[in-house]
Amino acid sequence: MSADPKIAELLTELHQLIKQTQEERSRSEHNLLNIQKTHERMQTENKTSPYYRTKLRGLYTTAKADAEAECSILRHALDKIAEIKSLLEERRIAAKMAGVYSDSDPPRKTMRRGVLMTLLQQSAMTLPLWIGKPGESPPPLCGATPASSDYVAKQGDKVAARVKSVEGDEQWILAEVVSYNHSTNKYEVDDIDEEGKERHMLSRRRIIPLPQWKANPETDPEALFSKDQLVLALYPQTTCFYRALIHTPPHRPQDDYSVLFEDTSYPDGYSPPLNVAQRYVVACKENKKK
């Protein structure tokens, strides 16, 4: 990664921003301590005099300005992280396309199953958390918020894709967008599971973009699927999506959904609760099973 000058430059800038955050936080601690001490004196004296009111107003004004300054630095740092991830993704796609179209290179080895599962788990863990400004609504593709009707997934984006299996059955798989043809309104996607090494041409209605941000249950619960809602969820340790009911939505930003997969081998028709990351839970447009 350090061999890439642009990424190295961005990492240096990110390091500086992290240092600035620490400096800003240390600077504001003295003011926060003053607020605490002032409240303690007021409790001891059991009165709220004009002096204390004026003093607290000034202290809280300063604290608000300090918090806004720290927030601005943190948002700048998050932008840098997003820029680094975007550049790394561009490099990955370029390397993949070079491998696909180069006749001189030896064929790529198939990725081991365990490695693929680890990569999918890392992708879920590193999905950025949406942190909006006060009063700002979560954007499309944040948690359960769907994409806009005219949205076109970009090359390299991960999607749920409805394909026909070898047996002729329809199934939803995890796939990566290769291209989109605006003339035919069709996607070209690769099965993420390299064991299949299949490429599919699919219409828009057979593609569901995956979330690009995690929704924060503490600030944006409306951007999450609710209990008993029907969804498509990636079954653990597989690359296929299956119908499921939300058992428990996430309570904290780092939490997964708990879902009940449709499974006729159980008396009530559903599996025991299983955890699935926000990254791999999307809306199911089909009706509930009868």
Secondary structure, 3 states (H helix, E strand, C coil): CCCCHHHHHHHHHHHHHHHHHHHHHHHHHHHHHHHHHHHHHHHHHCCCCHHHHHHHHHHHHHHHHHHHHHHHHHHHHHHHHHHHHHHHHHHHHHHHHHHHHCCCCCCCCCCCHHHHHHHHHHHHHCCCECCCCCCCCCCCCECCCCCCCCCCCCCCCEEEEEEECCCCCEEEEEEEEEEEECCCCEEEEEECCCCCCCEEEEEHHHEEECCCEECCCCCCHHHCCCCCCEEEEECCCCCEEEEEEEEECCCCCCCCEEEEEECCCCCCCECCCEEECHHHEEECCCCCCC
